[in-house]
Amino acid sequence: MEYKRLGKSGLKVSALSLGSWLTFGKQISDRTAEKLMHLAYERGVNFFDNAEIYARGKSEIVMGKILKKAKWDRSSYLISSKVYFGDGGKLPNQTGLNRKHIFEACHAALKRLQVEYLDLFFCHRPDKECPIEETVWAMNHLIQQGKILYWGTSEWSAQEIMEAHMVARSLHLIGPTMEQPQYNMFTRRKIEVEFSQIYKTLGLGTTIWSPLASGVLTNKYIDKFPKGTRLSMEGLEWLKER
């Protein structure tokens, strides 16, 4: 397995990672999830990706049980979670990037994943209703508390990432280390064009989601949407449209 530094940080991340969106706690059995994690780990994968919204928190619960049972050395793997969408709650402050939800989402993820800290914590989307200063302060506070090691963004624009760094710099805080955008043969502009400058100016690292375009690049959807595939799942009509 090849390992690369995450942007300008010193953290070494495997070139391939194992994500859990739509699979853990939903599309596959817990036993299959366990087999997948062990297979990935044995092949050198050290990054396992998750989020509060995945299966409304159940994905993190499944992954946490697997990690506890496996008893791998904590220094040998990286765990991520993401905050923004919430885990299904509809009340005010149960979503977004305000300080309250960021803190509660982090603590909930730690409990579900059964770990003492998150290696990576992503802002799953930009929050237009929350001042960026509040988000940067909240993430910096979690780092100081030892609850997270690195924070980043997902599906933010280059301008939004730059703004977060400018705020962090002006307040002597820690800015985002990484961004998680979609990147595949159909979706290339953000990675190849929009981010071209901030790779150099900020040392931005990236972790990619949907490299196979939700399975479209595997040729499984040429004639129809086979049962059990992502495009056949209820609630994912937006994937079919894309």
C-alpha positions in Angstrom: 0.0 0.0 0.0 1.2 3.5 -0.8 0.9 6.2 1.9 0.8 9.9 1.3 1.0 12.9 3.5 -2.4 14.6 4.0 -1.6 18.0 2.4 1.1 19.9 4.2 0.5 17.9 7.5 2.8 15.1 8.6 -0.1 12.6 8.8 0.4 9.6 6.5 -2.8 8.3 4.9 -3.2 5.2 2.7 -3.8 5.9 -1.0 -7.0 3.9 -0.7 -9.6 4.2 2.1 -12.7 2.4 3.1 -15.9 4.5 3.3 -19.2 3.5 4.8 -21.8 5.7 3.1 -24.9 3.6 2.2 -23.2 0.4 3.2 -22.6 0.0 7.0 -25.8 -0.2 8.9 -27.9 -0.1 5.8 -27.0 -1.9 2.5 -24.8 -4.7 4.0 -24.9 -6.9 7.1 -22.8 -6.1 10.1 -20.8 -9.3 9.4 -20.0 -8.3 5.9 -18.9 -4.9 7.2 -16.6 -6.6 9.6 -15.1 -8.7 6.8 -14.6 -5.7 4.6 -12.8 -3.7 7.3 -10.5 -6.6 8.2 -9.7 -7.2 4.5 -8.9 -3.5 4.0 -6.8 -3.3 7.1 -4.8 -6.5 6.2 -4.1 -5.0 2.8 -2.7 -1.8 4.3 -5.7 0.6 4.3 -5.4 2.8 7.4 -8.2 5.3 6.8 -11.8 4.4 7.6 -14.4 7.2 6.7 -17.7 7.8 8.4 -20.2 10.6 9.2 -23.0 11.4 11.6 -25.6 11.2 8.8 -24.6 7.8 7.4 -27.5 5.5 8.3 -28.5 8.2 10.8 -25.6 7.2 13.1 -25.9 3.5 12.8 -22.9 3.3 10.4 -20.7 4.7 13.1 -22.2 2.3 15.7 -21.4 -0.7 13.4 -17.9 0.6 12.7 -17.3 1.2 16.4 -18.3 -2.4 17.4 -15.9 -3.8 14.7 -13.0 -1.6 16.0 -13.6 -2.6 19.6 -13.7 -6.3 18.7 -10.7 -6.1 16.4 -8.5 -4.5 19.1 -6.1 -3.0 16.5 -3.4 -0.7 17.8 -5.0 2.8 17.8 -1.9 4.2 16.2 -2.3 1.9 13.2 -5.5 3.4 11.8 -7.4 6.7 11.2 -11.0 7.3 11.8 -13.1 10.2 10.4 -16.5 11.6 11.0 -18.4 14.6 9.5 -20.7 17.2 11.0 -23.5 19.2 9.3 -26.5 17.1 8.4 -27.1 15.7 11.9 -28.2 12.1 12.6 -31.9 12.5 11.8 -33.0 15.1 14.3 -35.3 17.9 13.1 -35.0 20.3 16.0 -33.1 23.6 15.8 -29.4 23.2 16.4 -29.4 19.5 15.5 -27.8 20.3 12.2 -25.4 22.9 10.8 -21.9 24.2 11.9 -22.8 26.2 14.9 -20.6 25.6 18.0 -23.3 23.7 19.8 -24.0 21.2 17.1 -20.3 20.7 16.3 -19.5 19.9 19.9 -22.5 17.6 20.3 -21.8 15.8 16.9 -18.2 15.2 17.9 -19.1 13.7 21.3 -21.8 11.6 19.7 -19.4 10.3 17.1 -16.8 9.4 19.7 -19.4 7.5 21.6 -20.7 5.6 18.6 -17.3 4.8 17.2 -16.0 3.9 20.7 -12.8 5.9 20.4 -11.2 8.6 22.5 -10.5 10.9 19.6 -11.2 11.4 15.9 -8.2 11.6 13.5 -10.2 13.7 11.0 -13.4 15.7 11.5 -15.0 17.2 8.4 -17.5 20.0 8.0 -19.8 18.0 5.7 -21.1 21.1 3.8 -20.7 24.9 4.2 -23.3 26.5 6.5 -24.6 29.8 5.1 -26.4 30.6 8.4 -23.3 30.4 10.7 -20.4 32.8 10.8 -17.2 31.1 9.6 -15.5 32.5 12.7 -17.8 30.4 15.0 -17.0 27.2 13.0 -13.2 27.8 13.0 -13.2 28.5 16.8 -15.3 25.4 17.5 -13.0 23.1 15.5 -9.9 24.7 17.1 -11.4 24.2 20.6 -11.9 20.5 19.8 -8.3 20.1 18.7 -7.1 21.8 21.9 -9.3 19.4 23.9 -7.7 16.4 22.1 -11.1 15.3 20.8 -10.0 15.7 17.1 -6.5 15.9 15.5 -7.3 17.5 12.1 -10.3 19.2 10.8 -11.4 19.8 7.2 -14.2 20.4 4.8 -16.4 18.6 2.3 -17.9 20.1 -0.8 -16.7 23.6 0.1 -15.6 26.0 -2.6 -12.0 27.2 -2.9 -13.2 30.6 -1.8 -14.9 29.2 1.4 -11.8 27.2 2.3 -9.6 30.3 1.8 -11.9 32.3 4.0 -11.7 29.7 6.8 -7.9 29.9 6.5 -7.8 33.7 6.6 -10.0 33.7 9.7 -7.8 31.1 11.4 -4.7 33.0 10.5 -6.0 36.3 11.8 -7.1 34.7 15.1 -4.0 32.5 15.5 -6.1 29.3 15.2 -5.8 26.1 13.2 -7.4 26.1 9.8 -8.7 23.2 7.7 -6.1 20.6 6.7 -8.2 18.8 4.1 -11.2 18.8 1.8 -13.3 15.9 0.7 -14.9 16.6 -2.7 -16.4 14.2 -5.2 -13.9 13.3 -7.9 -14.3 11.0 -10.9 -14.3 11.0 -14.7 -17.6 12.9 -14.7 -16.8 15.4 -11.9 -13.3 16.9 -12.3 -13.4 20.7 -12.3 -13.1 21.3 -8.6 -10.1 19.1 -8.1 -8.3 19.9 -11.3 -9.2 23.6 -11.8 -10.8 25.3 -8.8 -8.4 24.0 -6.2 -5.2 24.3 -8.3 -4.0 27.4 -6.5 -4.9 26.5 -2.9 -3.0 23.3 -3.2 0.1 25.6 -3.4 -0.9 28.5 -1.2 -2.5 26.5 1.6 -1.0 23.0 1.2 -4.5 21.6 1.0 -4.9 17.9 1.3 -7.8 15.9 -0.2 -9.7 12.7 0.5 -12.0 11.7 -2.4 -15.6 10.5 -2.3 -17.4 8.6 -5.2 -14.3 7.8 -7.4 -16.5 5.4 -9.3 -19.4 7.8 -9.6 -21.6 5.6 -7.3 -20.9 2.6 -9.5 -21.7 4.2 -12.9 -18.0 3.7 -14.0 -18.3 -0.1 -13.2 -20.7 -0.6 -16.2 -23.3 -2.1 -13.9 -26.0 0.4 -14.9 -25.7 0.1 -18.7 -29.2 -1.4 -19.2 -31.0 -1.1 -15.9 -30.6 -0.6 -12.1 -29.9 -4.0 -10.7 -31.6 -4.8 -7.3 -29.3 -4.1 -4.4 -27.3 -1.5 -6.1 -27.1 2.2 -5.1 -29.2 3.5 -7.9 -32.0 1.1 -7.1 -32.3 2.3 -3.5 -35.2 4.4 -2.4 -34.4 8.0 -1.6 -31.4 8.2 -4.0 -33.2 9.6 -7.0 -30.8 12.4 -7.2 -28.0 10.0 -8.0 -30.0 8.7 -11.0 -30.5 12.3 -12.3 -26.7 12.9 -12.1 
